[in-house]
Amino acid sequence: MIFLLLFIARSKLVPDFAITIHVINLVITSFYTGVVPRQLFWWSLQVASAGLMTILGIWACRWRELKPIQFGGKGKTRAAPDASSSAAGVYEMVGMEPKDEAV
């Protein structure tokens, strides 16, 4: 699962990577033993592993994608709200004077 988080940038690529890893495992196991595995336990373990790898990999990649981007500094400090402004009606351009529009 850590490989998924390190190598894959997008969460939509996780299922393809997880299935590919398990197909490579099937090919290597088949070449090593000389036969395709026939045990139900082996196949159920592979399906459970691929499913768990996919679900947790998608979750981990989305978690990483949705983390706020830090541009240096501490990142945890927030500016204190201005005591002179109320919570309702606080705008960025309050200090600007209105422009007279000539019709």
C-alpha positions in Angstrom: 0.0 0.0 0.0 2.9 2.4 0.7 4.1 1.7 -2.9 0.7 2.9 -4.1 1.0 6.2 -2.2 4.6 6.7 -3.4 4.4 5.8 -7.0 0.9 6.8 -8.0 -0.1 10.4 -8.2 -3.8 10.1 -9.0 -6.3 7.9 -7.1 -8.1 6.8 -10.3 -4.9 4.9 -11.3 -4.9 2.8 -8.1 -7.2 -0.1 -9.4 -5.0 -0.6 -12.5 -1.8 -0.7 -10.4 -3.4 -3.1 -7.8 -4.7 -5.5 -10.5 -1.4 -5.4 -12.4 0.6 -6.3 -9.3 -1.7 -9.3 -8.7 -1.5 -10.4 -12.3 2.3 -10.3 -12.1 2.0 -12.4 -9.0 -0.1 -14.9 -10.8 2.3 -15.2 -13.7 5.4 -15.6 -11.4 3.6 -18.2 -9.3 2.5 -20.1 -12.4 6.0 -20.2 -13.8 7.5 -21.1 -10.5 5.1 -24.0 -9.8 4.5 -25.0 -13.4 0.7 -24.9 -13.0 -2.0 -22.2 -12.5 -3.1 -22.2 -8.8 -6.3 -24.2 -8.3 -6.9 -23.7 -4.6 -10.0 -21.7 -3.8 -8.1 -20.2 -0.7 -5.4 -18.8 -3.0 -7.8 -17.2 -5.3 -10.0 -15.8 -2.5 -6.8 -14.4 -0.8 -5.8 -12.7 -4.1 -9.3 -11.2 -4.6 -9.3 -10.0 -1.0 -5.8 -8.6 -1.3 -6.6 -6.7 -4.5 -9.8 -5.3 -3.1 -8.2 -4.1 0.1 -5.2 -2.7 -1.8 -7.6 -0.8 -4.1 -9.8 0.6 -1.4 -7.0 1.6 0.9 -4.9 2.9 -2.0 -7.7 5.1 -3.3 -8.3 6.4 0.2 -4.6 7.2 0.8 -4.2 8.9 -2.5 -7.3 11.0 -2.1 -6.2 11.9 1.4 -2.9 13.1 0.1 -4.5 15.0 -2.8 -6.9 16.8 -0.5 -4.3 17.9 2.0 -3.7 21.7 2.0 -0.5 22.8 0.2 2.1 24.3 2.5 4.3 27.0 0.9 6.8 27.2 3.7 6.5 28.6 7.2 4.7 26.9 10.0 1.3 26.7 8.2 -0.6 26.3 11.5 -0.8 29.9 12.6 -3.8 31.9 11.5 -4.3 35.6 11.4 -6.4 36.9 14.2 -9.7 38.5 13.1 -9.9 42.2 13.1 -11.5 43.5 16.2 -13.1 46.4 14.5 -15.1 44.3 12.0 -18.1 42.2 12.8 -18.5 38.7 11.4 -21.4 39.7 9.2 -20.5 42.0 6.3 -16.7 41.6 6.4 -15.4 42.2 2.9 -11.9 42.5 1.5 -12.5 46.0 0.0 -14.2 47.7 2.9 -11.6 50.4 3.1 -12.1 51.5 -0.5 -14.4 54.5 -1.3 -17.3 53.8 -3.7 -16.7 54.9 -7.2 -19.2 57.4 -8.6 -20.7 56.2 -11.8 -21.8 58.9 -14.2 -24.7 57.9 -16.3 
